[in-house]
């Protein structure tokens, strides 16, 4: 049986996705425009980080690169587990923010 990609099915309103396809409609353009320095800062940081990461990755040995990527994936999964199993109030109390 031929499987149609989720994006194509979403156009036909048959696909249920965990990520809505209307992110831009969720935040008014005036709110984004009011916080343009944040958007520019995120873009600049992403570009610089991608450039630095790519230059380091090219110079690393393959085994070292795999270890670094595996470590980053474990750290990201731990962060996801923490954010999905606790509430912000519990995290704030644990850090003494409240």
C-alpha positions as a Markdown table, in Angstrom:
| # | Residue | x | y | z |
|---|---|---|---|---|
| 1 | Unk | 0.0 | 0.0 | 0.0 |
| 2 | Unk | 1.3 | 3.4 | -0.9 |
| 3 | Unk | 1.8 | 5.8 | 2.1 |
| 4 | Unk | 1.1 | 9.4 | 1.3 |
| 5 | Unk | 3.3 | 11.8 | 3.4 |
| 6 | Unk | 1.6 | 13.6 | 6.3 |
| 7 | Unk | 2.1 | 17.1 | 4.7 |
| 8 | Unk | 0.2 | 16.0 | 1.6 |
| 9 | Unk | -2.6 | 14.4 | 3.6 |
| 10 | Unk | -2.8 | 17.5 | 5.8 |
| 11 | Unk | -3.7 | 19.5 | 2.7 |
| 12 | Unk | -6.6 | 17.1 | 2.2 |
| 13 | Unk | -7.5 | 17.4 | 6.0 |
| 14 | Unk | -7.0 | 13.7 | 6.6 |
| 15 | Unk | -3.8 | 13.7 | 8.7 |
| 16 | Unk | -3.7 | 14.4 | 12.4 |
| 17 | Unk | -0.4 | 15.9 | 13.4 |
| 18 | Unk | 1.1 | 16.7 | 16.7 |
| 19 | Unk | 2.4 | 19.9 | 15.3 |
| 20 | Unk | -0.2 | 22.3 | 13.9 |
| 21 | Unk | 0.6 | 23.8 | 10.5 |
| 22 | Unk | -0.6 | 27.3 | 11.4 |
| 23 | Unk | 2.2 | 28.5 | 13.7 |
| 24 | Unk | 2.2 | 32.0 | 12.1 |
| 25 | Unk | -1.5 | 32.4 | 12.6 |
| 26 | Unk | -1.2 | 31.7 | 16.3 |
| 27 | Unk | 0.8 | 34.8 | 17.1 |
| 28 | Unk | -0.3 | 38.1 | 15.7 |
| 29 | Unk | 2.2 | 39.9 | 13.5 |
| 30 | Unk | 2.1 | 43.0 | 15.8 |
| 31 | Unk | 3.4 | 40.8 | 18.7 |
| 32 | Unk | 6.3 | 39.5 | 16.6 |
| 33 | Unk | 7.1 | 43.0 | 15.3 |
| 34 | Unk | 7.1 | 44.4 | 18.9 |
| 35 | Unk | 9.8 | 41.8 | 19.8 |
| 36 | Unk | 11.9 | 42.1 | 16.7 |
| 37 | Unk | 15.2 | 42.4 | 18.6 |
| 38 | Unk | 14.5 | 38.9 | 20.1 |
| 39 | Unk | 13.9 | 37.4 | 16.6 |
| 40 | Unk | 17.1 | 39.0 | 15.2 |
| 41 | Unk | 19.1 | 37.8 | 18.2 |
| 42 | Unk | 17.8 | 34.3 | 17.8 |
| 43 | Unk | 18.6 | 34.3 | 14.1 |
| 44 | Unk | 22.1 | 35.7 | 14.6 |
| 45 | Unk | 22.8 | 33.2 | 17.4 |
| 46 | Unk | 21.6 | 30.4 | 15.2 |
| 47 | Unk | 23.7 | 31.4 | 12.3 |
| 48 | Unk | 26.9 | 31.8 | 14.4 |
| 49 | Unk | 26.2 | 28.6 | 16.2 |
| 50 | Unk | 25.7 | 26.7 | 13.0 |
| 51 | Unk | 28.9 | 28.1 | 11.5 |
| 52 | Unk | 31.0 | 27.3 | 14.6 |
| 53 | Unk | 29.5 | 23.8 | 14.9 |
| 54 | Unk | 30.1 | 23.0 | 11.3 |
| 55 | Unk | 33.7 | 24.2 | 11.4 |
| 56 | Unk | 34.4 | 22.2 | 14.5 |
| 57 | Unk | 32.6 | 19.1 | 13.1 |
| 58 | Unk | 34.7 | 19.1 | 9.9 |
| 59 | Unk | 37.9 | 19.1 | 12.0 |
| 60 | Unk | 36.9 | 16.4 | 14.5 |
| 61 | Unk | 37.6 | 12.7 | 14.1 |
| 62 | Unk | 34.5 | 10.7 | 13.3 |
| 63 | Unk | 34.6 | 8.8 | 16.5 |
| 64 | Unk | 34.8 | 12.0 | 18.6 |
| 65 | Unk | 32.0 | 13.6 | 16.6 |
| 66 | Unk | 29.8 | 10.6 | 17.2 |
| 67 | Unk | 30.5 | 10.7 | 21.0 |
| 68 | Unk | 29.7 | 14.5 | 21.1 |
| 69 | Unk | 26.5 | 14.0 | 19.2 |
| 70 | Unk | 25.5 | 11.0 | 21.4 |
| 71 | Unk | 26.1 | 13.1 | 24.5 |
| 72 | Unk | 24.1 | 16.0 | 23.1 |
| 73 | Unk | 21.2 | 13.6 | 22.3 |
| 74 | Unk | 21.2 | 12.2 | 25.8 |
| 75 | Unk | 21.2 | 15.7 | 27.3 |
| 76 | Unk | 18.3 | 16.8 | 25.1 |
| 77 | Unk | 16.3 | 13.7 | 26.0 |
| 78 | Unk | 16.9 | 14.3 | 29.7 |
| 79 | Unk | 15.7 | 17.9 | 29.3 |
| 80 | Unk | 12.6 | 16.6 | 27.5 |
| 81 | Unk | 11.9 | 14.1 | 30.2 |
| 82 | Unk | 12.3 | 16.7 | 32.9 |
| 83 | Unk | 10.0 | 19.2 | 31.2 |
| 84 | Unk | 7.3 | 16.6 | 30.5 |
| 85 | Unk | 7.3 | 15.1 | 34.0 |
| 86 | Unk | 7.4 | 18.3 | 36.1 |
| 87 | Unk | 5.6 | 21.5 | 36.2 |
| 88 | Unk | 7.1 | 25.0 | 36.0 |
| 89 | Unk | 6.1 | 25.7 | 39.6 |
| 90 | Unk | 8.0 | 22.6 | 40.8 |
| 91 | Unk | 11.1 | 23.6 | 38.8 |
| 92 | Unk | 10.8 | 27.2 | 40.1 |
| 93 | Unk | 10.6 | 26.0 | 43.8 |
| 94 | Unk | 13.5 | 23.7 | 43.3 |
| 95 | Unk | 15.6 | 26.6 | 42.1 |
| 96 | Unk | 14.4 | 29.0 | 44.7 |
| 97 | Unk | 12.9 | 31.4 | 42.2 |
| 98 | Unk | 9.7 | 31.8 | 44.2 |
